[in-house]
Structure formats: C-alpha cells, structure tokens
C-alpha cells in the first residue's frame, strides 16, 4: 500500500478526523511544490480552499456511526508553493484502522478542464450577448417549427415581445400565403440539398408584423444539429426602407429622364419657332441693304446693316443653344478662324449703341475706320463676349 502511494502519479494526502495532515506522497511535491514537512500538522482546509458547506459535509461524517460507502468528490483550489492558483478536484475516502478513522484525499489537477469550461461559458455568454443585442432579427425553431429563440432585434422587427411569441409556431411571423414553407426547407436540409440557405432577392421572403403589416425581407436560414435535436435558425433583415429608397431613386431617375425628354422636345420646337421669324428679319433687312426697291437715307441703311448683323448673330446663337449634342455634353467647341477683330468690334458697338443712348451713357470707340486687328479666334464667341461685356457696362454705368 505504501509502495503504491509513494509511486502514485496522483497527489495523495492523509488526515485525521479533524483534517490535520498526517502524510503526503511525493506527487504532492511534484504537482504543487510542497514537501511533506511543509504540510504536516496543517489543516487540509488551510492548504486547499474548499467551500464551507463542503467542509461541513466532510467533517460531519465522523459524527455518524456508519461510514459512507462511496467517495465524496469536492471542487477546490490550491495555491502552489510558486504562488500559482490551481483548480483541483478532491476525492475523499474515509478509512478506519484499529478503531482510528482517517481521511484519504486524492487530489487531481483539473485547471485545464476548468479553464476550458470557463472559456466555453465566456464564449457562450459573449455569443448570447451578440445574439441578444444585434440589430437584425435572429429567430430559431425546433424541428417542428416552434420558436425557441427570439432576440431583441426580432422584437423590433416583428413587434412581438419574446415572452409572448416563444413557443408559438413560426407561421405566426409569415404571411398566410407562405405558411407551411418551413416543412419544405426542412426536407431540403434533410435531403442534403443545402446547408445554408440565403435568400436576398427583393420579395424572396416576406415577414408579418404583429400589427398585420407584411414587409419584404432578406434572410439567411441555417440548420444546426441532427435528428430530433436539430434547430433551424434564421437571420432576418427588414429591407422595406431600402426598397423604399431604391423606389424613390428610380422614380427620381424616371422623372429626370422625362424632364430631359421634355427639354429636348422644347428645344426642338423652339428651334423651328425662333428660326422662322429671324429668317424673315434677316431676309427683309438684306433686301433693304441691297436697295432692292430704291435708295435709303444713309441712317436707315446703317440701321438695316445692324438689323441684319444682329439677326444673323442671334440665328448663330440659337443654332448653338439648340444643338442638343452640345447641350447634353456640357461643352462648347471653338471654331478657330483668321479674321479682322476690328470689324467684329465695330458691329458689336453698333448693336449696343441704341441701348447706350437710351441709358444716357457716353460711349466711344477708339478704332480708326480703316484700322485692322487681325486675330485667330472663334468669331462668334468673340462677338458674344464683347456683347456681354458691353451690355453689362451700359446696364451698370450711371448716366
């Protein structure tokens, strides 16, 4: 017996009926660092931390006439000689030799198992917190379709409280026309056709709120476990807001396209409506300039030239404005040419001088009649720039 104790890999301590340590085997030293001399005469409960109820359970054994047949297993904690706290399991036996009762304690290091259990419990707690707090609805059912999980997100999405809905059938959350689909999903899973079923297309699934409102949703459905203990879990996302926004964007796009078509139609109509009277103005002013029906007073001849030039410039501008390809591209392509800018300046001044006279603004041109200013530019653009600047100068200059 002593040989077995001395060579045992498991730590063994022997105490008297009060728990005073009488003997420790070498495994105690190997496992926890304490020699027999370190522990002898100490109480087992000074060395091992054991709950008070468990201590009493042990010590009360000696007040009984008969000894227990089975071992008593208690959880405990020991601080090793190096200061490390180690979770242990104490298996206690009561022996009686020559009328003397003693305790035999077998001490097993269970710190690894306890650590794994704690990590598992912590992980389960973390997962539980995530499931409870996540914004998406998470629900689970047993193999018959009765709800076993209903998180806070599901309460928000469906309108039920977990207390009211748990134990009810999944059909409570499904519009009437889709009820019974749970069975077909189960059959698909059991047949091995699918492991996880993700349905994300619009209208693929619909949910039913407590207030009777049907809403579009995306869902991922999973099967957990096998046989009678299998569970079906689903993560459900209400996409009604997203679809509403998408619908609004589509409507805005369609309205913009209609507006663009109306603009194109308007410009095309205006092209015809504006060109017709302008062509008449240009045509009649050209007849006046050519003296077709006889001579004109010099001033009227000058006015005819101005009417012709202004009308022609306006016709060119309308051509640009109504060129739909340029309007839609948002750019103006310059047409370069070599010409006398002095002629453009003189004609521009003639066009705006009547407005200067009406505004009573003094307006002079410092270019000689025969002076030339040769440039390379877009004639039409240069004329419009000059007209814009001169018109603004007249408009915003005091008398």
ABEGO torsion letter per residue (X at the ends): XAAAAAABABBBBBBBAAGBBABBBAAAAAAAGBBAAAABGBBAAAABBBBAAAAAAAAAAAABABBBABBBBBBBBBBBAAGBBBBBBBBBBBBBBGGBBBBBBBBBBAAAAAAAAAAAAAAAAAAAAAAAABABBBBBBBAAGBBABBBAAAAAAAGBBAAAABGBBAAAABBAAABGAAAAAAAAAAAGABABBBBABBGABBBBBAAGBBBBBBBBBBBBEBEAABBBBBBBBBAAAAAAAAAAAAAAAAAAAAAAAAAAAAAAAAAAAAAAAAAAAAAAAAAAAAGAAEBBBAAAAAAAAAAAAAAAAAAAAAAAAABAAAAAAGBBBBBBBBBBAAAAAAAAAAAAAAAAAAAGBBBBBBBBAABBBBBBBBAAAAAAAAAAAAAAAAAABBX
